[in-house]
């Protein structure tokens, strides 16, 4: 991901998490600029129209001009980003606000970066050295497995039609505004998928070669919150307290992943999504227990740490048996919240596994895995998950 020596811990972002904080968005954002462009997909605009209207009103109340750009489809590609960047440049905005779910936030990051640069979005993957972005604020509608914080985005590249990842420390948001009341309007399936994806980043952060005591604390606490809260949130979707805790877990996983730079689960899921147009978070939930099994023998001591925060009973058993409890705990949680367990449930063809493995090997965040990875080993994981 990043060349050179990275910090053991770094977060430059102001984080606001509380009920109805969106009503104070104008007060928070006014110190960053006076002309905001709100980036959201057309589907997010439809789902969260009333919240976006409230957001624009509070911005206007604090003297911030707000323009909404909602001409972005689900699963946007680099050409849609370029269109949004053109609009951002002609409006001369000084703040980009990403509002909505993962596609809205990813697009907003790309737009914020490209607004100050004379590049097309495709060029970023070949010429990564760029000028700093316009100020970026993210307002996730649901927890989006750390990407509300992470200084990276993924987007479908129009030439190869695969999801490419761009990472740059400059695209940390200046602020994140999380109002758990917004997430109360989302579906149980969306919350379950995004939260299990959060769990995936947290579990792999624990076993990464680059983990340390700082980030390990955040990752394990994220796991703890998810196991205690997700079943409750699934049964009681309107409970704002549960949604707030899941949002906190997402931020914690993002903090951990930003340092540990490991997610084989995300790499394989981006590759699967590129080939089969299935949401990345849907693939991550399915792949998580299979990837945990793959790393089990190389990281058994760290899996025992996870078993403890999952409240698994591990007294009077071996280290390996205690580590297996972590994998079993994840499977039980996923079954409780209706996460598919096999790739054939998503109508994925085994004949494409070689191509999927090729794409997965291209992502940088598999380098810190506890076991060396090859294309053949990724195919083996996919076959085991089928």
PEMOVEN-V6732 format. One record per residue. N is the residue number from 1. PSI is psi in whole degrees, 0 to 359 (none if undefined). OMEGA is omega in whole degrees, -180 to 180 (999 if undefined). D_FIRST is the distance of its C-alpha to the first C-alpha in Angstrom with 2 decimals. Layout:
# PEMOVEN-V6732
N|PSI|OMEGA|D_FIRST  N|PSI|OMEGA|D_FIRST
This chain:
# PEMOVEN-V6732
1|280|179|0.00  2|140|176|3.80  3|162|178|6.62  4|195|-177|9.75  5|122|179|11.08  6|158|179|10.09  7|154|176|13.22  8|338|177|14.79  9|132|-179|15.67  10|129|172|15.33  11|112|-178|16.67  12|11|-169|18.35  13|136|171|19.78  14|133|-176|23.46  15|127|179|24.15  16|115|179|27.54  17|108|172|28.63  18|159|-180|32.31  19|134|177|34.86  20|17|179|35.89  21|340|178|33.39  22|335|177|32.94  23|340|179|36.44  24|11|-176|35.13  25|320|179|32.20  26|318|180|34.17  27|323|-180|34.79  28|317|-170|31.12  29|339|-174|29.85  30|334|-180|32.68  31|349|-178|31.17  32|340|-179|28.14  33|178|-177|30.16  34|355|-180|33.27  35|109|-172|32.28  36|141|171|29.92  37|119|-180|28.69  38|117|180|28.20  39|124|178|25.87  40|147|177|26.82  41|161|180|27.33  42|323|179|30.96  43|321|177|31.07  44|323|178|29.72  45|320|179|32.26  46|316|-177|34.97  47|323|-171|34.06  48|30|-175|33.57  49|316|-177|35.95  50|323|178|38.04  51|318|179|35.12  52|322|177|33.82  53|317|176|37.40  54|318|180|37.56  55|313|-179|34.32  56|324|179|35.67  57|316|-179|38.94  58|327|175|37.51  59|315|179|35.45  60|324|-180|38.67  61|336|179|40.59  62|21|174|38.46  63|20|180|38.81  64|118|175|35.48  65|134|-176|35.87  66|129|176|33.93  67|136|-179|33.38  68|129|174|32.10  69|109|-175|30.11  70|24|-178|30.38  71|45|-178|30.41  72|127|180|27.26  73|173|169|27.74  74|149|-178|26.03  75|57|-177|23.02  76|155|176|22.78  77|180|-174|21.48  78|332|179|20.26  79|323|176|23.94  80|324|176|24.73  81|315|-179|21.98  82|322|178|23.57  83|318|179|26.94  84|323|178|25.88  85|318|178|24.41  86|316|179|27.77  87|320|179|29.58  88|320|-178|27.51  89|319|-177|28.35  90|337|178|32.04  91|348|178|32.42  92|42|179|30.93  93|154|176|29.38  94|2|174|27.72  95|130|172|26.17  96|126|177|24.24  97|119|173|24.91  98|117|-179|23.11  99|129|173|25.77  100|214|-177|25.88  101|195|-166|23.84  102|319|-179|20.33  103|322|178|21.07  104|316|-177|22.59  105|317|178|19.78  106|315|-179|17.08  107|318|-180|19.51  108|320|178|20.31  109|315|180|16.79  110|318|-180|16.72  111|316|179|20.28  112|319|-179|19.78  113|315|-173|17.18  114|340|-179|19.26  115|325|180|22.58  116|9|-176|22.21  117|149|180|20.95  118|65|-179|22.97  119|154|166|20.62  120|162|-177|20.80  121|321|178|18.08  122|326|-175|17.62  123|335|-177|16.99  124|326|-175|13.75  125|344|177|11.97  126|330|-179|13.78  127|77|-172|14.10  128|344|-179|11.13  129|115|-173|13.10  130|168|173|15.47  131|157|179|18.05  132|154|-177|17.64  133|169|164|18.51  134|153|178|21.83  135|130|-178|22.23  136|131|173|20.80  137|134|176|22.66  138|138|176|22.00  139|88|-178|24.99  140|137|178|24.14  141|331|174|27.27  142|164|174|26.16  143|128|-176|23.47  144|53|173|20.35  145|51|173|18.38  146|344|-176|16.38  147|348|171|15.35  148|338|-179|18.18  149|321|-168|16.13  150|141|178|12.38  151|53|179|10.76  152|162|172|9.69  153|160|170|12.13  154|147|-176|13.06  155|150|178|16.08  156|121|-179|18.35  157|127|-166|18.19  158|332|-177|21.88  159|310|-177|22.14  160|350|-178|20.77  161|40|173|21.28  162|157|179|18.14  163|122|178|15.63  164|150|-178|12.55  165|134|176|9.48  166|133|-178|8.59  167|132|-179|6.52  168|123|-177|8.49  169|339|-179|10.15  170|343|-177|13.37  171|20|162|13.71  172|133|175|14.56  173|148|173|18.11  174|328|179|20.93  175|151|172|22.77  176|130|179|22.87  177|114|-175|26.39  178|114|177|27.11  179|105|-176|30.67  180|342|178|31.26  181|329|178|34.42  182|315|-178|32.43  183|338|180|30.91  184|342|179|34.47  185|359|-179|35.13  186|168|-176|32.45  187|158|175|33.27  188|320|-179|33.15  189|316|-180|31.05  190|317|-180|28.34  191|319|179|28.20  192|314|-180|28.24  193|314|-177|25.44  194|325|-179|23.13  195|321|176|24.10  196|328|174|23.59  197|321|173|20.06  198|316|179|19.69  199|322|179|21.18  200|313|179|18.70  201|321|-178|15.70  202|314|-177|18.00  203|321|-179|19.26  204|333|174|16.01  205|325|180|14.81  206|323|-175|18.07  207|357|-178|17.54  208|149|175|13.94  209|337|-176|13.97  210|10|-180|12.38  211|158|175|15.04  212|178|-174|17.70  213|327|179|20.98  214|300|-173|19.83  215|331|178|17.38  216|323|178|19.58  217|315|179|22.40  218|317|-178|20.74  219|314|-179|19.64  220|324|177|23.15  221|323|176|24.88  222|316|178|23.13  223|315|180|24.41  224|311|-179|27.79  225|316|-177|28.13  226|315|-178|27.27  227|327|-180|29.82  228|336|-168|32.45  229|323|-173|32.00  230|315|178|30.86  231|323|179|34.20  232|317|180|36.10  233|326|-180|34.17  234|323|-180|34.74  235|334|-176|38.46  236|72|-170|38.84  237|342|-179|36.48  238|359|-178|38.24  239|111|-175|37.72  240|325|-179|35.71  241|318|179|35.10  242|317|-179|33.32  243|324|179|31.05  244|319|180|30.23  245|320|178|29.23  246|325|175|26.92  247|320|178|25.27  248|319|178|24.82  249|321|179|23.29  250|315|179|20.72  251|317|-179|19.76  252|319|178|19.64  253|322|177|17.29  254|318|178|14.93  255|316|-179|15.20  256|312|-176|14.56  257|327|180|11.55  258|330|179|9.85  259|317|-173|10.28  260|334|174|10.43  261|45|176|7.35  262|126|163|9.86  263|91|172|11.95  264|326|179|13.70  265|315|179|16.11  266|319|-180|13.96  267|311|-180|12.77  268|322|-178|16.47  269|321|175|17.71  270|321|178|15.83  271|316|178|17.28  272|317|180|20.66  273|323|178|20.71  274|320|-176|20.06  275|326|-170|23.01  276|0|176|25.37  277|38|175|24.70  278|140|-180|24.72  279|139|-178|22.96  280|316|-177|19.57  281|330|176|20.93  282|318|179|24.02  283|323|-177|22.15  284|317|179|20.09  285|318|-179|23.39  286|318|-174|24.96  287|337|-171|22.27  288|305|-177|21.73  289|330|179|24.82  290|323|177|24.36  291|324|174|20.88  292|320|177|22.38  293|319|-179|25.15  294|321|-177|22.91  295|2|-170|21.33  296|308|-173|24.74  297|333|-178|26.11  298|348|-174|23.06  299|34|-172|22.67  300|321|180|26.26  301|322|179|26.63  302|329|176|23.75  303|328|177|25.25  304|321|175|28.49  305|317|179|26.97  306|318|179|26.06  307|322|-179|29.58  308|314|-178|31.09  309|343|174|29.47  310|358|-179|30.41  311|33|174|33.98  312|146|179|34.50  313|112|-175|37.51  314|13|177|36.36  315|145|174|39.34  316|31|173|41.21  317|164|-178|38.72  318|167|179|36.44  319|316|180|32.78  320|317|178|31.89  321|321|178|34.27  322|324|178|32.76  323|320|179|29.22  324|329|178|30.58  325|327|179|31.89  326|316|178|28.37  327|315|179|27.82  328|322|179|31.35  329|318|178|30.83  330|317|180|27.94  331|317|180|30.11  332|317|179|33.07  333|315|-179|31.22  334|319|179|29.89  335|322|179|33.42  336|329|-177|34.85  337|22|171|32.84  338|40|174|33.27  339|128|178|29.81  340|146|-175|30.31  341|347|-176|29.93  342|144|-178|29.98  343|330|180|28.33  344|341|175|31.80  345|339|-179|32.47  346|14|179|30.08  347|42|177|31.85  348|137|-177|29.00  349|133|179|30.28  350|333|-178|29.56  351|342|-178|30.04  352|2|-173|26.66  353|325|179|24.68  354|317|179|23.88  355|321|178|22.36  356|316|180|20.42  357|322|177|19.04  358|314|-179|18.09  359|316|-178|16.05  360|324|-179|14.42  361|344|-178|13.36  362|346|-176|11.40  363|138|-173|8.76  364|340|-172|5.58  365|33|167|6.73  366|356|-175|9.84  367|334|-176|9.10  368|20|179|10.40  369|148|-179|13.47  370|340|175|16.79  371|142|176|18.14  372|140|-175|17.03  373|143|172|16.63  374|170|177|18.21  375|318|-179|19.21  376|322|-179|22.64  377|325|176|21.53  378|319|176|19.78  379|321|179|23.10  380|319|177|24.98  381|318|180|23.25  382|318|179|24.08  383|318|179|27.63  384|330|-180|28.08  385|351|-175|27.09  386|none|999|29.50
